[in-house]
Amino acid sequence: MNPCPQRRNHSYDKPEYRDKQSEGKIGAKNGQWKGDDVGYISLHEWVRNRKQKPEVCEHCKTKKPLDLANETGTYTRNLDDWNWYCRSCHMKLDGRLTKLQEKNKSWRKSQCGA
Protein backbone atom coordinates (compact mmCIF):
# COMPACT_ATOMS: atom_id res chain seq x y z
CA MET A 1 0.00 0.00 0.00
CA ASN A 2 1.21 3.48 -0.88
CA PRO A 3 1.90 5.42 2.38
CA CYS A 4 0.98 8.67 0.68
CA PRO A 5 -2.18 8.19 -1.38
CA GLN A 6 -1.86 11.55 -3.17
CA ARG A 7 1.52 10.55 -4.58
CA ARG A 8 1.55 8.00 -7.33
CA ASN A 9 4.42 5.65 -8.04
CA HIS A 10 5.93 7.12 -11.19
CA SER A 11 8.85 5.64 -13.08
CA TYR A 12 10.99 8.70 -12.26
CA ASP A 13 10.60 7.91 -8.55
CA LYS A 14 12.50 4.66 -8.95
CA PRO A 15 16.20 4.63 -7.96
CA GLU A 16 17.25 3.05 -11.28
CA TYR A 17 15.73 5.95 -13.19
CA ARG A 18 17.37 8.58 -10.95
CA ASP A 19 20.77 6.85 -11.26
CA LYS A 20 20.46 6.68 -15.03
CA GLN A 21 19.51 10.37 -15.22
CA SER A 22 22.42 11.49 -13.04
CA GLU A 23 24.93 9.37 -15.01
CA GLY A 24 23.88 11.19 -18.18
CA LYS A 25 25.13 14.50 -16.76
CA ILE A 26 28.59 13.49 -15.57
CA GLY A 27 31.77 14.87 -17.13
CA ALA A 28 31.71 16.19 -20.68
CA LYS A 29 27.97 15.52 -20.95
CA ASN A 30 27.30 18.21 -18.34
CA GLY A 31 26.53 21.64 -19.79
CA GLN A 32 28.87 23.32 -17.27
CA TRP A 33 31.84 21.04 -17.98
CA LYS A 34 35.02 23.08 -18.60
CA GLY A 35 37.49 20.32 -19.43
CA ASP A 36 41.07 21.41 -18.71
CA ASP A 37 40.03 25.09 -18.49
CA VAL A 38 38.80 24.43 -14.95
CA GLY A 39 40.09 26.60 -12.10
CA TYR A 40 42.87 25.65 -9.66
CA ILE A 41 40.64 24.76 -6.70
CA SER A 42 38.04 22.92 -8.76
CA LEU A 43 40.71 20.84 -10.49
CA HIS A 44 42.25 19.86 -7.15
CA GLU A 45 38.79 18.87 -5.92
CA TRP A 46 38.17 16.83 -9.09
CA VAL A 47 41.49 14.97 -8.68
CA ARG A 48 40.97 14.51 -4.92
CA ASN A 49 37.65 12.78 -5.64
CA ARG A 50 39.25 10.39 -8.14
CA LYS A 51 42.77 9.65 -6.89
CA GLN A 52 42.85 7.55 -3.77
CA LYS A 53 44.76 9.06 -0.87
CA PRO A 54 47.45 6.68 0.45
CA GLU A 55 48.30 6.18 4.10
CA VAL A 56 51.86 7.53 3.64
CA CYS A 57 53.73 10.09 1.52
CA GLU A 58 54.49 8.71 -1.95
CA HIS A 59 58.04 10.15 -1.77
CA CYS A 60 59.43 9.67 1.76
CA LYS A 61 56.89 7.05 2.99
CA THR A 62 56.22 8.87 6.28
CA LYS A 63 52.77 9.09 7.78
CA LYS A 64 52.08 12.83 7.85
CA PRO A 65 49.22 15.00 6.59
CA LEU A 66 49.33 14.80 2.80
CA ASP A 67 48.99 17.42 0.04
CA LEU A 68 47.88 16.77 -3.51
CA ALA A 69 50.78 17.78 -5.77
CA ASN A 70 50.96 18.24 -9.53
CA GLU A 71 54.17 16.80 -10.99
CA THR A 72 54.40 18.51 -14.38
CA GLY A 73 53.15 22.00 -13.57
CA THR A 74 50.51 21.71 -16.30
CA TYR A 75 47.20 21.47 -14.54
CA THR A 76 45.22 18.87 -16.49
CA ARG A 77 42.86 16.05 -15.58
CA ASN A 78 45.57 13.43 -16.18
CA LEU A 79 45.65 11.54 -12.86
CA ASP A 80 49.19 10.28 -13.60
CA ASP A 81 50.42 13.90 -13.18
CA TRP A 82 49.24 14.01 -9.56
CA ASN A 83 50.73 12.54 -6.37
CA TRP A 84 50.11 12.69 -2.63
CA TYR A 85 53.11 14.15 -0.74
CA CYS A 86 53.68 15.31 2.80
CA ARG A 87 54.04 19.09 3.07
CA SER A 88 57.83 18.89 3.42
CA CYS A 89 58.32 16.76 0.29
CA HIS A 90 55.79 18.84 -1.62
CA MET A 91 57.69 22.06 -0.84
CA LYS A 92 61.08 20.47 -1.62
CA LEU A 93 59.93 19.08 -4.97
CA ASP A 94 58.27 22.38 -5.94
CA GLY A 95 61.39 24.35 -4.98
CA ARG A 96 59.38 26.40 -2.48
CA LEU A 97 61.42 25.24 0.51
CA THR A 98 64.71 26.64 -0.81
CA LYS A 99 63.01 29.91 -1.78
CA LEU A 100 61.55 30.19 1.70
CA GLN A 101 64.93 29.50 3.32
CA GLU A 102 66.64 32.14 1.13
CA LYS A 103 63.93 34.66 1.96
CA ASN A 104 64.35 33.95 5.69
CA LYS A 105 68.14 34.38 5.44
CA SER A 106 67.82 37.78 3.80
CA TRP A 107 65.16 38.82 6.32
CA ARG A 108 67.39 37.81 9.27
CA LYS A 109 70.32 39.77 7.78
CA SER A 110 68.19 42.89 7.46
CA GLN A 111 66.92 42.54 11.05
CA CYS A 112 70.38 41.97 12.52
CA GLY A 113 71.93 44.87 10.64
CA ALA A 114 74.49 42.66 8.97
N, C-alpha and C positions, 0 to 999 in steps of 0.2 A: 504494500500500500504506500502511496506517495504521501510523505509527511506534510507536504504543503500542497493542498489540493488546487490552489490557484496556479501553481507552477507546473507546467507540463514537462515531461522528459523529452527534450529535444536532442537531436544528434550532436549539436554543438556543446551540450552539457557533458558529454562523455569524455573521459580523460584521453582516449586515443585521438579524438578529434582535436582537442586542445594541443596535444603534443605535436601532432602533424602540422597544425597551423603555426606553432612557434618555431618549428624546424625550418619552415619555409622562409623565415625572416632572419636567419642567422648569416653572418658574414656578408659576402658580396651581394646577396639577395636583399639585404636591408637597404632601404632608401637613404639612410644616413651613413652608410659605410664609406670610409675615407681611404681605405687601402693603406699604403705607406705614407700618406700625407697626414696621418693622425698626429696629434700632439704628444709631447714628451710624457706627460703623466698618464694619458690614456693608453699609450703604447706599453708603458711599464705595467699597467693594470692588465692589459690584454695578455702580455707574456706571463705575468704572475699567475693568471688563471689557467694557463696551459702548460707551464713548465713546472714540474714537481720540485718542491723545495727539499733538498737533502738534509740530513741530520747534521752534517759537518761541512766546512768550507771546502770547495772543490779544488783549492790550491794548496792550503797548508794542513787540511784535514783536522782542524781544531773545531771544537763545538762552541761557537760564539754566535751572537746575532748575525744574520746573513743579509747582505744587500744583493739586489739583482743588478748585474753588471753587463754592459754591452762590450763585446770584445773588439769589434772592428771600428766602432765609432760611427758607423752608418746605421741609423735607427730604422730597421726594417722588421717585418714580422717573421724573419727567419729565426726559428728557435735555436738553431745551432750557433748563432752569434751571441747568445746570452748564457751567462753562468751565474751561479750563486757563490759569492765570496764574502768572507768576514770583512768588516770595515777596514781593517789594517791592510789586508791583501788588495782590496778594491782600490784603496788610495795609492798603494805602491805601484800597482799595475797601470793605473791611470796617470801616474806621475804627479799626483796631487800632494803626496807626502813630502817629496823633495822640495816642491815649491813652497809648501807650508813651512818647512824647516828653514829654508833660505829667507823667507819673509820674517820669521821669528828672529833669526840671527841679526838681520839688519835693524829690526825694531829694538833689540836689546842694545845694539851698538849706539843707536840714537838716544836711548834712555840713559845709558851709562856715560855718555859724553866722549866715547872713544872715537 
